[in-house]
C-alpha cells in the first residue's frame, strides 16, 4: 500500500511508521484551498473532509502536540455561555 506520508529506512521498509509531517501539512493546506475554491457544495464538503482527516493524522502523529481548532460553520452559535 502506497503511503507517501510514511518515511522509510534505508532498506525501503517503514522506519517505525515515522510520519512526514510536512507532507501532511501540505496536503491539509491544499485541501483547505480546494475547499475554498470549490465550484459546488459537494466538492467543498469533500475537500473539507479530506482536510479534516489530514488534521487528524497530524494530531495523531504529534501525539496531540499539534491540534487544530475546527472552523465554525456560518450560522452556528456559541452555546458555551448558555445557562
C-alpha atoms as a printed R data frame, in Angstrom:
   type eleno elety resid chain resno       x      y      z
1  ATOM     1    CA   UNK     A     1   0.000  0.000  0.000
2  ATOM     2    CA   UNK     A     2   1.429  3.367 -1.025
3  ATOM     3    CA   UNK     A     3   1.593  5.795  1.889
4  ATOM     4    CA   UNK     A     4   3.583  8.868  0.815
5  ATOM     5    CA   UNK     A     5   3.366 10.398  4.295
6  ATOM     6    CA   UNK     A     6   5.325  7.490  5.799
7  ATOM     7    CA   UNK     A     7   9.093  7.598  5.811
8  ATOM     8    CA   UNK     A     8  11.192  4.520  5.136
9  ATOM     9    CA   UNK     A     9  14.544  3.312  6.344
10 ATOM    10    CA   UNK     A    10  17.471  2.625  4.014
11 ATOM    11    CA   UNK     A    11  16.064 -0.778  3.031
12 ATOM    12    CA   UNK     A    12  12.740  0.749  1.963
13 ATOM    13    CA   UNK     A    13  10.856 -0.608  4.977
14 ATOM    14    CA   UNK     A    14   8.714  1.521  7.275
15 ATOM    15    CA   UNK     A    15  11.019  3.143  9.796
16 ATOM    16    CA   UNK     A    16   8.820  2.567 12.843
17 ATOM    17    CA   UNK     A    17   5.967  4.217 10.954
18 ATOM    18    CA   UNK     A    18   7.560  7.667 11.095
19 ATOM    19    CA   UNK     A    19   5.344 10.258  9.515
20 ATOM    20    CA   UNK     A    20   6.411 13.081  7.228
21 ATOM    21    CA   UNK     A    21   4.595 15.938  8.963
22 ATOM    22    CA   UNK     A    22   5.498 18.386  6.199
23 ATOM    23    CA   UNK     A    23   3.692 16.204  3.662
24 ATOM    24    CA   UNK     A    24   0.587 16.039  5.860
25 ATOM    25    CA   UNK     A    25   0.611 19.828  6.327
26 ATOM    26    CA   UNK     A    26   0.981 20.330  2.572
27 ATOM    27    CA   UNK     A    27  -1.983 18.063  1.866
28 ATOM    28    CA   UNK     A    28  -4.085 19.686  4.616
29 ATOM    29    CA   UNK     A    29  -3.398 23.165  3.234
30 ATOM    30    CA   UNK     A    30  -4.065 22.011 -0.335
31 ATOM    31    CA   UNK     A    31  -7.431 20.547  0.644
32 ATOM    32    CA   UNK     A    32  -8.405 23.729  2.534
33 ATOM    33    CA   UNK     A    33  -7.540 25.776 -0.591
34 ATOM    34    CA   UNK     A    34  -9.503 23.415 -2.810
35 ATOM    35    CA   UNK     A    35 -12.483 23.647 -0.458
36 ATOM    36    CA   UNK     A    36 -12.362 27.447 -0.683
37 ATOM    37    CA   UNK     A    37 -12.228 27.320 -4.497
38 ATOM    38    CA   UNK     A    38 -14.749 24.503 -4.980
39 ATOM    39    CA   UNK     A    39 -17.370 25.051 -7.661
40 ATOM    40    CA   UNK     A    40 -20.059 23.073 -5.873
41 ATOM    41    CA   UNK     A    41 -21.231 22.442 -2.328
42 ATOM    42    CA   UNK     A    42 -20.494 18.708 -2.545
43 ATOM    43    CA   UNK     A    43 -16.938 19.342 -3.755
44 ATOM    44    CA   UNK     A    44 -16.409 21.835 -0.920
45 ATOM    45    CA   UNK     A    45 -17.626 19.317  1.652
46 ATOM    46    CA   UNK     A    46 -15.415 16.551  0.276
47 ATOM    47    CA   UNK     A    47 -12.302 18.762  0.363
48 ATOM    48    CA   UNK     A    48 -13.163 19.878  3.901
49 ATOM    49    CA   UNK     A    49 -13.496 16.246  4.973
50 ATOM    50    CA   UNK     A    50 -10.114 15.437  3.450
51 ATOM    51    CA   UNK     A    51  -8.533 18.428  5.206
52 ATOM    52    CA   UNK     A    52 -10.094 17.299  8.484
53 ATOM    53    CA   UNK     A    53  -8.648 13.814  8.003
54 ATOM    54    CA   UNK     A    54  -5.155 15.229  7.367
55 ATOM    55    CA   UNK     A    55  -5.547 17.295 10.535
56 ATOM    56    CA   UNK     A    56  -6.445 14.139 12.455
57 ATOM    57    CA   UNK     A    57  -3.360 12.393 11.045
58 ATOM    58    CA   UNK     A    58  -1.187 15.342 12.101
59 ATOM    59    CA   UNK     A    59  -2.678 15.321 15.605
60 ATOM    60    CA   UNK     A    60  -2.103 11.573 15.873
61 ATOM    61    CA   UNK     A    61   1.450 11.752 14.541
62 ATOM    62    CA   UNK     A    62   2.386 14.501 17.000
63 ATOM    63    CA   UNK     A    63   0.572 12.800 19.887
64 ATOM    64    CA   UNK     A    64  -1.609 15.877 20.317
65 ATOM    65    CA   UNK     A    65   1.227 18.419 20.458
66 ATOM    66    CA   UNK     A    66  -0.294 19.977 17.347
67 ATOM    67    CA   UNK     A    67  -4.049 20.365 17.280
68 ATOM    68    CA   UNK     A    68  -6.499 22.240 15.107
69 ATOM    69    CA   UNK     A    69  -9.417 24.433 16.033
70 ATOM    70    CA   UNK     A    70 -12.327 23.222 13.964
71 ATOM    71    CA   UNK     A    71 -13.889 26.033 11.903
72 ATOM    72    CA   UNK     A    72 -17.335 27.120 12.995
73 ATOM    73    CA   UNK     A    73 -19.974 26.979 10.284
74 ATOM    74    CA   UNK     A    74 -21.906 30.082  9.270
75 ATOM    75    CA   UNK     A    75 -24.994 30.420 11.399
76 ATOM    76    CA   UNK     A    76 -23.661 28.173 14.141
77 ATOM    77    CA   UNK     A    77 -23.933 29.799 17.533
78 ATOM    78    CA   UNK     A    78 -21.640 29.518 20.508
79 ATOM    79    CA   UNK     A    79 -23.618 27.959 23.342
80 ATOM    80    CA   UNK     A    80 -20.663 27.666 25.713
81 ATOM    81    CA   UNK     A    81 -22.026 30.503 27.884
82 ATOM    82    CA   UNK     A    82 -25.610 29.237 27.808
83 ATOM    83    CA   UNK     A    83 -27.286 28.946 31.190
